[in-house]
Amino acid sequence: MSWATHYIEKLNTGETVQFRPRGNSMKGKIESGQLVTVEPIGNKRLQKGDIVLCKVNGSQYLHLIKAVQGERYQIGNNIGRINGWITRNSIYGICTNITN
């Protein structure tokens, strides 16, 4: 079980979740320990710049959509790393609020 498994399970049942991610990969957008609110994506139109809770190559991330190509989304962090391409069914939630 990875760090976000519990949150993904709740998102999959339609619940909104809040948590404090740790790390510096999203520095400038989300600082380590800030409280984030993540909602299920539902029918929302996802676009470049959205922060999403997703799984790429077996790893869970709260990272950015860096590019969109049809039904594919390129995921990466805010300091230059690209995680890879995924489809919508690997995106579980969208970040809607960031607070201290």
C-alpha positions in Angstrom: 0.0 0.0 0.0 1.4 3.4 -1.0 1.0 6.8 0.6 -2.2 7.7 -1.3 -4.0 4.4 -1.5 -6.4 5.4 1.3 -7.2 8.7 -0.3 -7.7 7.1 -3.7 -10.2 4.6 -2.2 -12.2 7.5 -0.7 -12.1 9.5 -4.0 -13.3 6.4 -5.9 -16.4 6.4 -3.7 -17.1 10.1 -4.4 -15.6 11.5 -1.2 -13.5 14.7 -1.1 -10.2 14.2 0.8 -7.7 16.5 2.6 -4.1 15.7 3.5 -0.7 17.2 3.9 1.7 15.9 1.3 5.4 15.9 2.1 8.3 16.6 -0.3 9.6 19.3 -2.6 8.6 18.1 -6.0 5.7 20.6 -6.2 7.6 23.5 -4.6 6.2 26.8 -5.8 2.7 25.3 -6.1 2.4 23.1 -3.0 4.9 23.5 -0.2 5.7 20.4 1.9 3.1 20.0 4.6 0.5 22.4 3.2 -3.1 21.2 3.5 -4.6 20.2 0.1 -8.2 19.4 -0.8 -8.7 16.9 -3.6 -12.0 16.2 -5.1 -13.1 13.3 -7.4 -12.7 14.2 -11.0 -16.2 13.2 -12.0 -16.9 14.7 -15.4 -14.5 17.6 -15.0 -12.6 18.6 -18.1 -8.9 18.1 -17.2 -6.4 20.5 -18.6 -2.8 21.5 -18.6 -1.8 23.0 -15.3 -4.3 21.0 -13.2 -2.9 19.3 -10.1 -4.1 15.7 -9.9 -3.8 12.7 -7.7 -2.8 9.9 -10.1 -0.8 6.8 -10.7 2.0 6.7 -13.2 4.0 3.5 -13.8 2.8 2.1 -10.5 3.7 5.2 -8.4 1.2 7.6 -6.9 1.7 11.3 -7.3 0.0 14.6 -6.6 1.5 16.3 -9.6 0.7 18.5 -12.6 -0.8 17.8 -15.9 2.0 19.1 -18.2 0.4 18.3 -21.5 -2.8 16.9 -23.0 -2.9 14.8 -26.2 -6.4 13.6 -26.9 -7.3 11.2 -24.1 -3.7 11.1 -22.8 -2.2 13.3 -20.0 1.4 13.9 -19.4 2.2 14.1 -15.7 5.1 15.8 -14.1 6.2 17.8 -11.0 6.8 21.5 -10.7 10.6 21.3 -10.8 11.1 19.9 -14.2 10.6 16.1 -13.9 8.2 14.3 -16.2 6.6 11.1 -14.8 5.0 9.8 -18.0 1.7 9.6 -19.9 -1.5 8.2 -18.5 -5.2 8.0 -19.4 -8.1 9.5 -17.4 -8.7 6.2 -15.6 -5.3 6.6 -13.8 -6.4 10.0 -12.5 -8.4 9.8 -9.2 -8.8 13.4 -8.1 -8.1 17.0 -8.8 -6.7 19.5 -6.3 -9.2 22.3 -5.6 -7.6 24.1 -2.6 -4.2 24.6 -1.0 -3.9 26.2 2.5 -1.4 26.4 5.3 
